[in-house]
Amino acid sequence: MTKITFEEMLTRIREVQGKFPRKYDRKTQVINLLEEVGELANAVLVDSGDKPEKRRRAQLKDSFADILFALTATADAFEVDLENELLKTLKEIEDRQNKKEYEDE
C-alpha cells in the first residue's frame, strides 16, 4: 500500500465520510469515536485471554484504523488541525523527556 501524507489522508477521510447516507453532527461523531475505542478495548481483552473469543466485537488491527478514521473525522468536524496539534504534543513530550519529568526520582 502506498504511503500518503497526513493532508492526503484527511482528504480521503473527507471523501469517504461524504459518501455516508447520513451526516453525523459533532456530538454523534464523538460518540462514534468512543464506540470504536470500546471495540479496541474489547479486542485487547479477547487477545489477552481475559474474554472468550466468542465475545469479540472487532479485530485489534482494524480497531486502530477505525479509531484513527473516527478521531481524524471528529477533529476535522471541530476544525482542529490534528496534524499541527500532534506535532505540538510531540514537542511538549520531548521537552518533558529532556527535563526527565517521566523518570522516578
Secondary structure, 3 states (H helix, E strand, C coil): CCCCCHHHHHHHHHHHHHCCCCCCCHHHHHHHHHHHHHHHHHHHHHHCCCCCHHHCCCCHHHHHHHHHHHHHHHHHHCCCCHHHHHHHHHHHHHHHHHCCCCCCC
